[in-house]
Amino acid sequence: MQFFGGSEISPSPPVPTATGNNVHMMYIFNRSGVCLFYREWNRPLRTLNPQQDHKLMFGLLFSLKSFTAKMDPTSADKGNLGVPQLPGQGCSFHSFRTNTYKLSFTETPSGIKIILVTHPRTGDLRDSLKYIYNLYVEYAVRNPLYSPGTTLRCELFNTSLDQYVRSIS
């Protein structure tokens, strides 16, 4: 059973609006901060080694989640800034935008975090992130050769993801 739908991969969600090469890169992290998957499609500037890049991205997510939970105006229990929140607990964020990119984020109850970095004019990607998670479940989690918590090396996942990303672009 999939987290975001039925037993089959649902049809692709509507394509978000933007122009040109839309998706720059994607990350999948587990709840411990291990980068299970990283892929670049349109990232012309490479300034860090991959391990530093993954640590910075996970640190950014941890900080933003903590900050949004602390700033939640509807919750009386603010907790301490920096204390980890359980998936689905407290206030959360879905995306932020700068003048050069948009970062879209989703987290599943199992703690899997999926991040897409796209063109800044890209629309809401929540349905796209759910679709990508369903691809992950179908081609990685259900794969008897995949060991949870290890780097994802699945050609069917890569092919399906590339095809979907091309449809977004």
C-alpha positions in Angstrom: 0.0 0.0 0.0 1.4 3.4 -0.9 1.5 6.3 1.4 -0.2 8.8 -1.0 -2.5 6.6 -3.0 -3.6 3.2 -4.1 -1.6 0.2 -5.0 -0.7 1.4 -8.5 1.2 4.5 -9.5 -1.3 7.2 -10.2 -1.2 9.2 -13.4 1.2 12.1 -13.4 -0.1 15.3 -11.7 -0.7 18.4 -13.8 2.5 20.0 -15.1 3.5 23.1 -13.1 4.0 26.3 -15.0 7.4 27.8 -15.9 9.6 28.1 -18.9 12.8 26.4 -20.0 14.7 23.7 -18.0 12.6 23.7 -14.9 14.1 21.1 -12.5 17.7 21.8 -11.4 18.2 19.0 -8.8 16.5 16.6 -6.4 17.4 15.0 -3.1 15.9 12.2 -1.1 16.9 11.9 2.6 16.0 9.4 5.2 15.0 10.4 8.7 18.6 10.2 9.9 19.9 12.7 7.3 21.4 10.1 5.0 21.1 11.1 1.3 19.6 8.1 -0.4 19.4 9.8 -3.8 20.7 12.9 -5.5 20.3 13.8 -9.1 21.2 17.0 -11.1 19.5 17.9 -14.4 20.3 21.6 -14.8 22.9 22.8 -12.3 25.6 24.8 -14.2 27.5 25.9 -11.1 29.2 23.3 -8.9 30.8 24.8 -5.8 30.8 22.0 -3.2 31.7 18.4 -3.1 28.6 16.2 -2.9 28.9 15.3 0.8 29.2 18.9 1.8 26.2 19.8 -0.4 24.1 17.0 1.1 25.0 18.1 4.7 24.2 21.7 3.9 20.8 20.8 2.4 19.8 18.5 5.3 20.9 21.2 7.8 18.8 23.8 5.9 15.8 21.5 6.1 16.3 20.8 9.8 16.7 24.6 10.5 13.6 25.6 8.5 11.4 22.9 10.0 12.5 23.9 13.5 12.0 27.6 12.7 8.6 27.2 11.2 7.5 25.1 14.2 8.8 27.7 16.6 7.1 30.6 14.8 3.7 28.8 14.5 1.2 31.4 15.7 -1.5 28.8 16.4 0.4 26.6 18.8 0.8 27.3 22.5 3.5 24.7 22.8 6.5 26.2 21.0 9.2 23.8 22.2 12.8 24.7 21.9 14.3 26.0 18.7 16.5 23.2 17.3 14.6 20.3 18.9 13.6 17.8 16.2 10.0 17.5 15.3 8.3 14.2 14.3 7.0 14.1 10.7 3.6 15.8 10.6 4.1 17.4 14.0 3.6 21.1 14.4 3.8 23.7 11.6 5.7 22.9 8.4 6.8 24.5 5.2 6.3 23.3 1.6 8.5 25.6 -0.4 10.5 28.8 -0.5 11.6 31.0 -3.4 14.6 33.1 -4.1 15.4 35.2 -7.2 17.2 32.2 -8.8 15.5 29.1 -7.6 12.5 27.6 -5.8 13.0 24.8 -3.2 9.9 22.5 -2.8 9.8 20.0 0.1 7.7 17.1 1.4 8.2 14.7 4.3 6.4 11.4 4.7 5.3 9.9 8.1 8.3 7.5 7.7 10.7 10.4 7.7 11.6 10.3 4.0 12.3 13.8 2.8 12.1 14.7 -0.9 13.4 18.1 -2.2 13.1 19.5 -5.6 15.0 22.7 -6.6 13.5 24.3 -9.6 13.1 27.5 -11.6 11.7 30.3 -9.4 8.5 30.7 -11.4 7.5 27.0 -10.9 4.1 26.6 -9.4 3.0 24.4 -6.5 4.9 21.0 -6.6 3.2 19.2 -3.8 1.4 16.8 -6.1 4.6 16.3 -8.1 6.5 15.4 -4.9 3.8 12.9 -3.9 4.1 11.3 -7.4 7.9 11.1 -7.0 7.4 9.5 -3.6 5.1 6.9 -5.2 7.8 6.2 -7.8 10.3 5.7 -4.9 7.9 3.3 -3.2 7.1 1.4 -6.3 10.7 1.0 -7.7 12.9 1.1 -4.5 11.0 0.1 -1.4 9.2 -2.8 -3.1 12.4 -3.9 -4.8 13.6 -7.1 -3.0 17.2 -6.2 -3.9 17.1 -2.7 -2.2 18.3 -2.5 1.3 16.6 0.4 3.2 18.9 3.2 4.3 21.4 2.6 1.5 22.0 4.8 -1.6 19.3 4.2 -4.2 20.6 2.5 -7.3 17.6 1.4 -9.3 17.5 1.9 -13.1 13.7 1.7 -13.3 13.4 4.5 -10.7 16.0 6.6 -12.6 14.3 6.1 -15.9 10.8 6.9 -14.6 12.0 9.9 -12.7 13.9 11.3 -15.7 10.8 10.8 -17.8 8.6 12.7 -15.3 11.2 15.5 -14.8 11.3 16.0 -18.6 7.5 16.4 -18.5 7.9 19.1 -15.9 10.5 21.0 -17.9 
